Amino acid sequence: MTRARVHGDLGLVVRAYVRTALTGSIFAMSVLAYLGDHETTLATAVLTVIGTGLVIFFGEAYAGLLSMALSSEQALPRGEVLHELGASATAAAPGIVAGLFLLGADLAGLTVATAIDIALWLGALTLLLCSVVEARGSHRSLPIRVASVVGSVVVGVGIIILKAKLH
């Protein structure tokens, strides 16, 4: 068995990308839920959600590289640093995509509030898709894999319900 296959069929590299995409999606959805509860301009919404994505990238990269450096007595291999930066960039992607979606929705004539609502549902769909990918590559039992997917749906819909209750 190769090192990349120790934790499941997806391999360590893909798992890192799925994990950071899930993290970035949850953060982007949380920011969208907050913005949806306030009167906000398109520019504020776009800058806030994209800015959050960038902050998540820097936080993930810093935490990952620092933990790697602390656990190694030697210089970090370039390949591992690039992998960590790539996986961290995946955490930023949902916020950046959400910001671009808000811009596109504005060009299509949607209000900021409607665009935020749609972006939240797209975020919930992203959580679902990421958890399905992860579950399919897992060696866990079927009930545990189904529970994981259902858990992602509950998180996504929970964020949307929270936004609705706050608004």
N, C-alpha and C positions, 0 to 999 in steps of 0.2 A: 504494500500500500504506500502510495507517495504521500509526502508531507501535505500536499494540497487537498488530499482526500480524507484526512484523519477525522474531521468533524461532520462529514456527510458528503453526499453526492455533488453538492454545489462547489465545494472546495473553499478554502479559507479566503481567497481573494474575492470571490463572488459574495460570500457571506458578509464580508466587510462592506461591500458596496450596498447590499440590501439593508444592512443595519443602519448605515449612515443615511440612506434614502428614507428609511422609516423615521429616523430621528429628525431629519430636516423637514419631512412632511408634517410631523406632529407640531414642530415649532412654527412652521409657516401657517398651519391651520389655526394655531392658538393666536397668532398675531392677527390673522384675518378675522377671527371671532371677536377679538378686542376692537379692531377697527370698525367692524360691522355694527358695533354697539354705540358708535359715536358718529356725529356728523363729521365727515372727513372729505377732503378734496382728493381728486385722482392723484395728484402729485404726492400728497402726503401718504396715501395708501401704497403707491408704487415704491416710493423711496423707503418706507418703513418695512415693507415685506422683503424687498431686495436687500436692504441693509441688514435685516435680521438674518437672511441667508448667508451674507458675507461674514457676519459675526459668528454664526455657527461654524462656518468653514474654518475661521481662524481659531476658534475654541477647540474644535475637533483636531485640527492639525497640531496645535500647541500641546494638547493633552496627549495625543498619540506619540508625537516625537519626544516629548519629555519623558513619558513612561518608557519608551524604547531606550532613550539615553540613560535613564536611571538603572535599567536592568542590564546594561552592557558596559563592559570595561573598555571596549574598543570603539573606535569611530564607527558610526552607523553606516552600513553599506548603502551606496547610492540608490540601488534598486528598492530597498526597503523604505527609504525616505520618499522616493517617488511614488511608491505604492500608497504610503500613508497620506501623502498630499492628494493623490487621486481619489482615494476613498473619502477623504475629508471634503473634497470638492463636490462629491455626490451629496453630501449633507446640505450644501448651499443650493443645489439645483432646484429643489422644490420652491424655495423662496424666490429665486430668480425667475423661474417659469411662471409662478403665480403673479409676479409683478408684470411680466410681459403679457400674461393673459389679461390682466386688468387694463393694460394699454390697448390691447386688441379689442376688448369688450367696449371700451370707450369709443374707439373708432367705428365699431358696429352700432353705436348709438345707445348702448345700455347705460343705466345709471351706475354709479359706483357701488351702491348698496346691492343692486341686482348682480353685478359682476362679482362682488365678494361672496354672495350666497352661492353662485355657480362655482366659484373657485373652491369654496369649502366642500362642496359635493365632489368636485374633482379630486380634492385632497383625500376625502374618504375613499374614493375609488383607488387612489394611489396606495393607500394603506392596505386595502384589500388585495390589490395585485402583488404588492411586495410580500405580504404574508402568504399568499398562495405560492409564489415562487419559492419562498423559504420552506414552506411545508412540503412541497413536492420534492425538494432536495434533502429532506430530513430522514433520519433513520428512526424517528420516534414513532410510536404507535399511531394508528389512524385516529382514535379518539383525541389524542393529544394534539395532532396536527389540525384536526377540525376545530378544536377548542382554541388553538392559536389564531386561526383565521377568524373565528367568531369574535375573539378578543379584539382583533384589529378593527372589525366592523363596529364593535361596541365603542371603542375609543373614538373612531371617526364620527360616528353618529352622536356620541356623547358630546363632543366638541360643538357640533352643529346645534344640538339641543341647548347646550349651555349658552351659546350665542343668542338663540331665540329667546331664552328665558331672561337674559340680560337686556335685550332690546325692547 
